Amino acid sequence: MGLRCFISFKTEDSKYKEVIQNHPNVDMIDHSLNEAIGSDNEDYIMRKIRQDYLADSTVTIHLIGSCSSENMGKQEQRFIKRELQASLYNGTGNTRNGILGVVLPHVVDSVYQGSYSCSNCSGSHNYVGINDSTVVKEFSVNYFIPEANKCSWSENDRYCVLVPWDKFIADPNVYIDQAFEKRSQPVANKVKVFPK
């Protein structure tokens, strides 16, 4: 039986959410919001999302598209920011979700930018553009968990899992399981729910 997943997405990327929901090889119980909540009250909407969709989910699949960045403005990103905050929160009535960032095809080149020579350690690293130009802080701060004098992060150093769309859709359960497993790894103790 699949894991209970919530899909966090911008309206512009809803076609990708539908592909995931209808994919025959995705082994998940879908807890995604499919219809708008009939209210203009933002606090009520988020309370309903937390109670009815996120409370018993275990993995949040965050679709990263061209409208997912912090630089889009706080008002524009209020729902995905709060969905990720609720997903990252670990407390009474809510256990922390694993976070899986899926980089959509039209932004792959903005995120995966090849390798570079590091001036800190003189080594070579792959450049992954997870920053305010590509994602909200709730994702970036938990992908590149801040640590003094650190120039590269291994998979064990990151809470959020990141994968390009084509790899995800070829074998979705591998990445959903990987995000789920992060919940019990030591890096889960470094999660920031409300990053500055």
ABEGO torsion letter per residue (X at the ends): XBBBBBBBBBAAAAAAAAAAAABAABBBBBABBABBBBBABAAAAAAAAAAAAAAABABBBBBBBAAABAAAEAAAAAAAAAAAAAAABBBBGBBBBBBBBBBBAAAAAAABAEBBBBAAAGBBBBBBBBBAAABBAAAAAAABBBBBGBABBBAAABABBBBBAAAAAABAAAAAAAAAAAAABAAAAABBABBX
